[in-house]
Amino acid sequence: MTYRTLDEIRETLSPAEERFERARRTAGLALAPLGGLAVFLATPGLTADQRGLAGILTFVIIAWITEPIPIPVTATLGLALCVLTGVAPAADVFGSFASSTIFLFIGSFIIAEAMMRHGLHRRFAFRMLSLPGVATSTYRTIVVFGVTTMLLSAFVSNTATTAMLLPIALGVVATLSGFVAEGADPQRLRFATAVMLMLAYSASIGGLLTPIGSPPNLIGRGLIEEATGTTIPFFTWMLIAVPIVLVMFAVLVVVLLWLNRPETRRIEGAAAYIAGERSALGRFSPGERNTLIAFGVAVTLWVTPGVVALIAGDDSDLYRGVLRHVDEGVVAVLAAALLFVLPIDWRARRFTLTWNEAVRIDWGTILLFGAGIALGGLLTDTGLAETVGQNVASLLGVSSLLGLTVLATLVAIVISETTSNTASVGIVVPIILPIAAAAGVNPLIPALAAVFGASYGFMLPVSTPPNAIVYGSGMVPITKMVRSGVVFDLIGAVVIVAGVMLMARVAGLG
C-alpha cells in the first residue's frame, strides 16, 4: 500500500488533512500538464528534443509532488511521452531498465521480503534496540540508526546499504510504534518518517566518507585527476570529507528531528518488552538461518571491493578487476537466488521463499527508479543538462573561486534531484573544470564541490536510490520528503562550499 489514492487513505486523515490532500491532488491534474506546456512554449531557443524533454520533466516533477495519479504511473507515463513526442526512440528510453541498479533493487527487495516473512528483521531490530539506552528514547533510536547507516555506507554503496537496512528499520518501527503512540497506524507516525528519512539521508551523506563509498566519488575524482593532473589519494579524500560529513550529519540530526519531531521523546516500558521478546525468539528457525546465509553472502560480496581498495589501493588493477566482476546488481540476484534453493524442509521440497511470495515486492518503486534512470539518461543524451549548466554559468557571470564553487555545488544538487548522482557528476564536473580554468582559479575546488553536491539530492523519491527505497516503505509522504529535502539541500550546499574550500587548503590541494 505504498502509492495510495485519496480514497485508500481517507480513513486515516483528519478533516483538515483530507481537505489538503484533496486540493493538492486535484490541483495536480491541471498544474502538471499546464506547467509542462508552459516550459515547452517558453524555451524556443532549445532544440526540439530538448524542449520536449524540458516540458515532460516539468510535467513529471509537478505530478510527483502533487500526486494526481500514483507516482510510478506518472514516471512511466513520462517515458511514454518521451517516445510519443520524438525525444528518443522506445528502445533507448526503456533500455534503461536493463541497468544493474534495477536488479540490485529487485534482489535486495526479495531478500528483504524473506527477512520479513521469517522474522529475521525483528531479531536484528531487537539486537539494535538492546544497546544500552537506545530503546528508552526515540531520539537515540533514530541517531543510532543514522550512525550505523553512515558508517556502513562509507564502504558499501548507498543503495546496497539502504536496501540491507530497510527491513531492520521496519522492524524497529513495528516494535516501537505501539509505545510511541498506542493504537496508531505506523505509516502515520512522525517517528516512522524520521527513521526512514534518517536511513536514506545518512546513507547518502556517509557515502562521501571514502572515494569508494559511492560511484560518483570515483567518477568525479577520475575526471578531476585527468583534467588537473592532481592526484587525490584515499586518505586525502577522507581528510577533506570527514569534517564535512560529520557537520552535515549533526545538522541532519537536529533538522530532521525538528521537522519530523517524534510523537514522544521518552519511551516507557519498551526496554523490558524488548528484552522479553528477544529472549522469546529462541534459536534461529531454518527460514531465518537460510535468509541470514543469503544476506551474509550479499553483504560479504558488497563489502569485498571496499576491503580490496583499503588493502591494495583504489587505483590498483586488483581493485578495478574486483569492482568490474563483483557488480552489486549481480550480487543481489545471486544472493536472492539462494532463497529458492536453500530448503526449510527438503523432504517436502519446501524452500526459504516461493516465487509467489517473492513477487510481492514493491514493483512500484522499481518502476519509479527505472524511469528516473531513463529520464536522467535523456537529460545527458539530448544535451539539455549541459545546456542548462552552461547557460546558468554564463548568465550569472561568476569568475571568483567562491562564486564558481557555489555555482558548481548548486547546479550539481539541482541536477541530481531529477537524475542519478552519477549522471550529475558526469555533467557538472566536465563543465565546471574549463570554466574555472578560463577564469584563472584553481578548478579542483569547485569540481570537488560538484562531486559532493551530486550526492545531496534529498527532495524526490527519484533523486537517489536510498530515497526511492525508503519511499517504498509507505512511511514517508511525498510532501514531507520534499519539505525535508529542500532544507537539507540548502544547508548541505552551504556546508559543502565552506567545507571543501577550507579542507582542500588543509589537505594541500587549495
C-alpha positions as CSV (number, residue, x, y, z in Angstrom):
1,M,0.0,0.0,0.0
2,T,2.8,2.4,-0.9
3,Y,1.2,4.5,-3.6
4,R,-2.3,5.0,-2.2
5,T,-5.2,7.0,-3.6
6,L,-7.1,9.5,-1.5
7,D,-9.9,7.0,-1.2
8,E,-7.5,4.5,0.3
9,I,-6.1,6.8,2.9
10,R,-9.2,8.8,3.8
11,E,-10.0,6.9,7.0
12,T,-6.5,7.8,8.4
13,L,-6.8,11.5,7.8
14,S,-8.2,14.3,9.9
15,P,-10.8,16.6,8.2
16,A,-8.1,19.3,7.6
17,E,-5.6,16.8,6.2
18,E,-8.3,15.4,3.9
19,R,-9.1,18.9,2.5
20,F,-5.3,19.5,1.9
21,E,-4.8,16.2,0.2
22,R,-7.9,16.6,-2.0
23,A,-6.8,20.1,-3.0
24,R,-3.2,19.0,-3.7
25,R,-4.1,16.1,-5.8
26,T,-6.9,17.9,-7.7
27,A,-4.6,20.8,-8.4
28,G,-2.0,18.5,-9.9
29,L,-4.4,17.3,-12.6
30,A,-4.3,20.9,-14.1
31,L,-0.9,22.2,-12.9
32,A,1.2,19.3,-14.2
33,P,0.1,19.5,-17.9
34,L,-0.1,23.3,-17.8
35,G,3.4,23.6,-16.3
36,G,4.9,21.2,-18.9
37,L,3.2,23.1,-21.7
38,A,4.4,26.5,-20.3
39,V,8.0,25.3,-20.2
40,F,7.8,23.9,-23.7
41,L,6.5,27.2,-25.1
42,A,8.9,29.3,-23.1
43,T,12.1,27.6,-24.4
44,P,12.0,28.2,-28.2
45,G,15.8,28.5,-28.2
46,L,16.4,24.9,-27.4
47,T,16.4,22.0,-29.9
48,A,13.2,20.1,-30.5
49,D,14.2,17.1,-28.3
50,Q,15.5,19.4,-25.5
51,R,12.2,21.4,-25.5
52,G,10.1,18.3,-25.4
53,L,12.2,16.8,-22.6
54,A,12.1,20.0,-20.6
55,G,8.3,20.1,-20.8
56,I,7.9,16.4,-19.9
57,L,10.3,16.7,-16.9
58,T,8.3,19.7,-15.7
59,F,5.0,17.7,-16.0
60,V,6.5,14.7,-14.3
61,I,8.0,16.6,-11.3
62,I,4.8,18.6,-10.7
63,A,2.8,15.4,-10.8
64,W,5.2,13.6,-8.5
65,I,4.8,16.4,-5.9
66,T,1.0,16.8,-6.2
67,E,0.2,13.0,-6.8
68,P,-2.9,13.3,-9.0
69,I,-2.1,9.8,-10.1
70,P,0.2,7.2,-8.5
71,I,3.9,8.2,-8.7
72,P,5.1,5.1,-10.6
73,V,2.3,5.7,-13.2
74,T,3.5,9.3,-13.6
75,A,7.1,8.0,-14.1
76,T,6.2,5.5,-16.8
77,L,3.8,8.0,-18.4
78,G,6.7,10.4,-18.7
79,L,8.7,7.8,-20.6
80,A,5.8,7.1,-23.0
81,L,5.5,10.8,-23.7
82,C,9.2,10.9,-24.5
83,V,8.7,8.4,-27.2
84,L,5.4,9.9,-28.5
85,T,7.0,13.4,-28.8
86,G,10.1,12.1,-30.5
87,V,12.6,12.9,-27.7
88,A,14.1,9.4,-28.2
89,P,13.1,6.1,-29.6
90,A,11.4,3.5,-27.4
91,A,14.4,1.1,-27.4
92,D,16.6,3.9,-25.9
93,V,14.1,5.1,-23.4
94,F,13.0,1.8,-22.0
95,G,16.5,0.3,-22.3
96,S,17.4,2.0,-19.1
97,F,15.5,-0.7,-17.2
98,A,18.4,-3.1,-18.1
99,S,20.6,-1.1,-15.6
100,S,22.3,-3.3,-12.9
101,T,20.8,-0.9,-10.3
102,I,17.3,-2.2,-11.2
103,F,18.5,-5.7,-10.4
104,L,20.1,-4.5,-7.2
105,F,16.6,-3.2,-6.2
106,I,14.9,-6.5,-7.2
107,G,17.4,-8.8,-5.5
108,S,17.6,-6.6,-2.4
109,F,13.8,-6.4,-2.1
110,I,13.5,-10.2,-2.4
111,I,16.0,-10.7,0.4
112,A,14.1,-8.1,2.5
113,E,10.8,-10.0,1.8
114,A,12.4,-13.2,3.1
115,M,13.7,-11.4,6.2
116,M,10.2,-10.1,7.0
117,R,8.5,-13.4,6.2
118,H,10.7,-15.4,8.5
119,G,11.1,-12.7,11.2
120,L,14.8,-12.1,10.8
121,H,14.3,-8.3,10.7
122,R,12.7,-8.5,14.1
123,R,15.8,-10.3,15.5
124,F,18.1,-7.7,14.1
125,A,15.9,-4.9,15.3
126,F,15.7,-6.3,18.9
127,R,19.5,-6.6,18.9
128,M,20.0,-3.0,17.9
129,L,17.3,-1.8,20.4
130,S,19.1,-3.8,23.1
131,L,22.1,-1.4,23.1
132,P,22.3,0.5,26.4
133,G,19.8,3.4,26.5
134,V,18.6,3.1,22.9
135,A,15.1,1.6,23.4
136,T,14.1,4.2,26.0
137,S,14.4,7.2,23.7
138,T,13.0,7.8,20.2
139,Y,15.8,10.3,19.6
140,R,18.6,7.9,20.5
141,T,17.0,5.2,18.4
142,I,17.0,7.5,15.3
143,V,20.5,8.7,15.9
144,V,22.0,5.2,16.4
145,F,20.3,4.0,13.3
146,G,21.8,7.0,11.4
147,V,25.3,6.4,12.7
148,T,25.1,2.8,11.7
149,T,23.9,3.6,8.2
150,M,26.5,6.4,7.7
151,L,29.5,4.2,8.7
152,L,28.3,1.2,6.6
153,S,27.7,3.3,3.5
154,A,31.4,4.5,3.6
155,F,32.4,1.1,2.3
156,V,29.2,-0.3,0.7
157,S,27.2,1.6,-1.9
158,N,24.4,3.9,-0.6
159,T,21.9,1.8,-2.4
160,A,23.0,-1.6,-1.0
161,T,23.3,-0.1,2.5
162,T,19.8,1.2,2.4
163,A,18.4,-1.9,0.9
164,M,20.0,-4.2,3.6
165,L,19.0,-1.9,6.5
166,L,15.4,-1.3,5.4
167,P,13.9,-4.4,6.8
168,I,15.7,-3.7,10.1
169,A,14.3,-0.2,10.1
170,L,10.8,-1.6,9.5
171,G,11.4,-4.0,12.5
172,V,12.4,-1.1,14.7
173,V,9.3,0.9,13.7
174,A,7.0,-2.1,14.2
175,T,8.4,-2.8,17.6
176,L,8.3,0.7,19.0
177,S,5.3,2.2,17.3
178,G,2.9,0.9,19.9
179,F,5.0,2.6,22.6
180,V,5.3,5.8,20.7
181,A,1.5,6.2,20.1
182,E,-0.8,3.4,21.3
183,G,-3.1,2.1,18.6
184,A,-1.6,4.4,15.9
185,D,-1.0,3.4,12.3
186,P,2.8,3.1,12.0
187,Q,2.6,4.7,8.5
188,R,1.2,7.9,10.1
189,L,3.8,8.3,12.8
190,R,6.3,11.1,12.6
191,F,8.7,8.8,14.3
192,A,8.4,6.3,11.4
193,T,9.0,9.1,8.9
194,A,12.1,10.3,10.8
195,V,13.6,6.7,10.9
196,M,13.1,6.2,7.2
197,L,14.4,9.6,6.2
198,M,17.4,9.1,8.5
199,L,18.1,5.8,6.8
200,A,18.1,7.4,3.3
201,Y,19.8,10.7,4.1
202,S,22.6,9.2,6.3
203,A,23.4,6.7,3.6
204,S,23.8,9.5,1.0
205,I,25.9,11.5,3.4
206,G,28.0,8.6,4.6
207,G,28.8,7.6,1.0
208,L,31.0,10.7,0.8
209,L,33.4,9.5,3.6
210,T,35.6,7.5,1.2
211,P,36.3,7.5,-2.5
212,I,34.7,4.1,-2.8
213,G,31.6,5.0,-0.8
214,S,29.6,5.9,-3.9
215,P,30.2,5.5,-7.7
216,P,30.0,9.3,-8.3
217,N,33.1,9.8,-6.0
218,L,35.3,7.6,-8.2
219,I,34.0,9.0,-11.4
220,G,34.3,12.6,-10.2
221,R,37.8,12.0,-8.8
222,G,38.9,10.4,-12.1
223,L,37.6,13.4,-14.1
224,I,39.4,15.8,-11.8
225,E,42.7,14.0,-11.8
226,E,42.6,13.6,-15.6
227,A,41.9,17.3,-16.2
228,T,44.2,18.8,-13.5
229,G,46.9,16.2,-13.1
230,T,46.4,16.4,-9.3
231,T,46.1,13.0,-7.6
232,I,43.7,12.8,-4.7
233,P,44.8,9.8,-2.5
234,F,42.4,7.7,-0.5
235,F,43.2,9.3,2.9
236,T,43.5,12.8,1.4
237,W,39.9,12.4,0.3
238,M,38.9,11.3,3.8
239,L,40.8,14.2,5.3
240,I,38.5,16.5,3.2
241,A,35.3,14.5,3.6
242,V,35.2,13.5,7.3
243,P,34.7,17.0,8.7
244,I,32.1,17.8,6.1
245,V,30.2,14.6,6.7
246,L,30.3,15.0,10.5
247,V,29.0,18.5,10.3
248,M,26.3,17.5,7.9
249,F,25.3,14.5,10.0
250,A,25.0,16.8,13.1
251,V,22.8,19.2,11.0
252,L,20.8,16.2,9.8
253,V,20.0,15.0,13.3
254,V,18.9,18.4,14.5
255,V,16.9,19.4,11.5
256,L,15.3,16.0,10.8
257,L,14.1,15.7,14.4
258,W,12.8,19.3,14.3
259,L,10.9,18.8,11.0
260,N,9.7,15.3,12.0
261,R,9.5,15.5,15.7
262,P,8.6,12.1,17.2
263,E,5.3,11.9,19.0
264,T,7.1,11.3,22.3
265,R,10.7,11.6,23.3
266,R,11.0,9.0,26.1
267,I,9.6,5.5,25.7
268,E,8.3,3.9,28.9
269,G,8.3,0.1,29.2
270,A,10.0,-0.6,25.9
271,A,13.2,-1.9,27.3
272,A,11.5,-4.6,29.3
273,Y,9.3,-5.6,26.4
274,I,12.3,-5.8,24.0
275,A,14.2,-8.0,26.5
276,G,11.3,-10.3,26.9
277,E,10.6,-10.6,23.1
278,R,14.3,-11.1,22.4
279,S,14.5,-14.0,24.8
280,A,11.3,-15.5,23.4
281,L,12.7,-15.6,19.9
282,G,14.7,-18.7,20.9
283,R,17.0,-20.3,18.4
284,F,17.2,-19.5,14.7
285,S,14.5,-21.2,12.6
286,P,15.5,-22.8,9.4
287,G,14.0,-19.9,7.4
288,E,15.9,-17.4,9.5
289,R,19.1,-19.4,9.1
290,N,18.8,-19.6,5.3
291,T,17.8,-15.9,5.0
292,L,20.8,-15.0,7.1
293,I,23.1,-17.1,4.8
294,A,21.7,-15.3,1.7
295,F,22.0,-11.9,3.5
296,G,25.6,-12.7,4.6
297,V,26.7,-13.7,1.1
298,A,25.3,-10.4,-0.2
299,V,26.9,-8.2,2.4
300,T,30.3,-10.0,2.1
301,L,30.4,-9.6,-1.6
302,W,29.2,-6.0,-1.4
303,V,31.9,-5.2,1.1
304,T,34.7,-7.1,-0.7
305,P,35.6,-4.3,-3.2
306,G,36.0,-1.8,-0.3
307,V,38.2,-4.2,1.6
308,V,40.3,-4.7,-1.5
309,A,40.6,-1.0,-2.0
310,L,41.8,-0.5,1.5
311,I,44.5,-3.2,1.2
312,A,45.6,-2.9,-2.5
313,G,44.6,0.7,-3.1
314,D,41.7,2.1,-5.0
315,D,43.8,2.7,-8.1
316,S,45.1,-0.9,-8.3
317,D,44.3,-3.3,-11.1
318,L,43.1,-5.8,-8.5
319,Y,40.5,-3.4,-7.2
320,R,39.4,-2.5,-10.6
321,G,39.1,-6.1,-11.6
322,V,37.0,-7.0,-8.5
323,L,34.8,-3.9,-9.0
324,R,34.2,-5.0,-12.6
325,H,33.2,-8.5,-11.8
326,V,31.6,-8.2,-8.3
327,D,28.8,-5.9,-9.6
328,E,26.2,-5.0,-6.9
329,G,23.3,-6.0,-9.1
330,V,24.8,-9.4,-9.8
331,V,25.5,-9.9,-6.1
332,A,21.9,-9.1,-5.2
333,V,20.5,-11.5,-7.8
334,L,22.9,-14.3,-6.7
335,A,22.1,-13.9,-3.0
336,A,18.3,-13.7,-3.7
337,A,18.6,-16.9,-5.8
338,L,19.9,-18.8,-2.8
339,L,16.5,-18.3,-1.1
340,F,14.9,-20.5,-3.7
341,V,17.4,-23.4,-3.3
342,L,18.1,-23.4,0.4
343,P,15.5,-25.8,1.9
344,I,13.4,-25.4,5.0
345,D,12.1,-29.0,4.6
346,W,13.9,-31.0,2.0
347,R,11.6,-34.0,2.1
348,A,8.6,-31.7,1.4
349,R,10.7,-29.7,-1.1
350,R,9.8,-26.5,0.8
351,F,12.4,-23.8,0.3
352,T,13.1,-20.5,2.1
353,L,11.0,-18.5,-0.3
354,T,8.5,-19.3,-3.1
355,W,8.1,-17.3,-6.2
356,N,4.5,-16.3,-5.3
357,E,6.0,-14.8,-2.1
358,A,8.8,-13.1,-3.9
359,V,6.6,-11.3,-6.4
360,R,5.0,-9.4,-3.5
361,I,8.0,-6.9,-3.5
362,D,7.4,-3.3,-4.2
363,W,7.4,-3.2,-8.1
364,G,6.1,0.4,-8.0
365,T,9.4,1.7,-6.6
366,I,11.3,-0.4,-9.1
367,L,9.3,1.2,-12.0
368,L,9.8,4.6,-10.4
369,F,13.5,4.4,-10.2
370,G,13.9,2.8,-13.6
371,A,12.0,5.7,-15.0
372,G,14.3,8.1,-13.1
373,I,17.4,6.4,-14.7
374,A,15.8,6.7,-18.1
375,L,14.9,10.4,-17.7
376,G,18.4,11.1,-16.3
377,G,20.0,9.5,-19.3
378,L,17.8,11.5,-21.7
379,L,19.0,14.7,-19.9
380,T,22.5,13.8,-20.8
381,D,21.8,12.3,-24.3
382,T,19.8,15.3,-25.5
383,G,22.3,17.8,-24.1
384,L,19.7,19.5,-22.0
385,A,21.6,19.2,-18.7
386,E,24.8,20.6,-20.3
387,T,22.8,23.4,-21.9
388,V,21.3,24.4,-18.6
389,G,24.6,24.3,-16.8
390,Q,26.4,26.4,-19.4
391,N,23.6,28.9,-19.6
392,V,23.4,29.3,-15.8
393,A,27.2,29.8,-15.6
394,S,27.1,32.4,-18.5
395,L,24.0,34.2,-17.1
396,L,25.5,34.6,-13.6
397,G,28.9,35.6,-15.0
398,V,30.7,34.3,-11.9
399,S,34.5,34.2,-12.1
400,S,35.8,34.1,-8.4
401,L,36.7,30.9,-6.6
402,L,33.8,31.3,-4.2
403,G,31.3,32.1,-6.9
404,L,32.3,29.1,-9.0
405,T,32.3,26.8,-6.0
406,V,28.8,27.9,-5.1
407,L,27.6,27.6,-8.7
408,A,29.1,24.1,-9.1
409,T,27.5,22.9,-5.9
410,L,24.1,24.3,-6.6
411,V,23.9,23.0,-10.2
412,A,25.1,19.6,-9.1
413,I,22.4,19.4,-6.4
414,V,19.7,20.6,-8.7
415,I,20.6,18.2,-11.5
416,S,20.9,15.3,-9.0
417,E,17.2,15.9,-7.9
418,T,16.0,14.7,-11.3
419,T,18.7,12.4,-12.5
420,S,21.2,10.0,-11.0
421,N,24.1,11.1,-8.9
422,T,26.5,9.5,-11.4
423,A,25.0,11.4,-14.3
424,S,25.1,14.7,-12.3
425,V,28.8,14.3,-11.7
426,G,29.4,13.4,-15.4
427,I,27.6,16.5,-16.5
428,V,28.7,19.2,-14.0
429,V,32.4,18.3,-13.4
430,P,33.4,18.5,-17.2
431,I,31.5,21.8,-17.4
432,I,33.0,23.5,-14.3
433,L,36.6,22.5,-15.0
434,P,37.2,24.6,-18.2
435,I,35.1,27.4,-16.8
436,A,37.3,27.6,-13.7
437,A,40.5,27.3,-15.8
438,A,39.3,30.1,-18.1
439,A,38.6,32.3,-15.0
440,G,42.1,31.7,-13.7
441,V,41.1,29.9,-10.5
442,N,42.0,26.5,-9.1
443,P,39.5,24.2,-10.9
444,L,40.0,21.4,-8.3
445,I,38.0,23.0,-5.5
446,P,34.7,23.8,-7.5
447,A,35.0,20.4,-9.2
448,L,35.3,18.6,-5.9
449,A,32.4,20.6,-4.6
450,A,30.3,19.4,-7.5
451,V,31.2,15.8,-6.7
452,F,30.0,16.3,-3.2
453,G,26.9,18.2,-4.3
454,A,25.9,15.4,-6.6
455,S,25.2,13.1,-3.6
456,Y,22.9,15.7,-2.0
457,G,19.6,15.0,-3.8
458,F,17.1,14.8,-0.9
459,M,13.9,16.2,-2.3
460,L,12.3,13.5,-4.5
461,P,12.0,9.7,-4.5
462,V,14.0,9.5,-7.7
463,S,16.8,11.9,-6.5
464,T,18.8,9.0,-5.1
465,P,18.2,5.2,-4.8
466,P,18.1,5.5,-1.0
467,N,15.2,8.0,-1.3
468,A,13.3,5.6,-3.6
469,I,13.8,2.6,-1.3
470,V,12.5,4.4,1.9
471,Y,9.7,6.0,0.0
472,G,8.6,2.5,-1.0
473,S,8.0,1.8,2.8
474,G,4.9,3.9,2.6
475,M,6.0,5.8,5.8
476,V,7.3,8.9,4.0
477,P,4.6,11.1,2.5
478,I,5.9,12.9,-0.6
479,T,5.2,16.3,1.0
480,K,7.4,15.5,4.0
481,M,10.2,14.3,1.7
482,V,10.1,17.5,-0.3
483,R,9.9,19.7,2.8
484,S,12.8,18.0,4.5
485,G,14.8,17.7,1.2
486,V,14.6,21.4,0.4
487,V,16.0,22.3,3.8
488,F,18.9,19.8,3.6
489,D,19.7,20.8,0.0
490,L,20.1,24.4,1.1
491,I,22.0,23.7,4.3
492,G,24.1,21.0,2.5
493,A,25.1,23.5,-0.2
494,V,26.5,25.8,2.5
495,V,28.3,23.0,4.3
496,I,29.9,21.7,1.1
497,V,31.1,25.1,-0.1
498,A,32.6,26.1,3.2
499,G,33.9,22.6,3.9
500,V,35.5,21.9,0.6
501,M,37.2,25.4,0.4
502,L,38.6,25.0,3.9
503,M,39.6,21.4,3.9
504,A,41.1,21.4,0.4
505,R,43.6,24.0,1.7
506,V,44.2,22.0,4.8
507,A,45.0,18.9,2.7
508,G,47.3,21.0,0.5
509,L,45.1,20.9,-2.6
510,G,44.0,24.6,-2.5
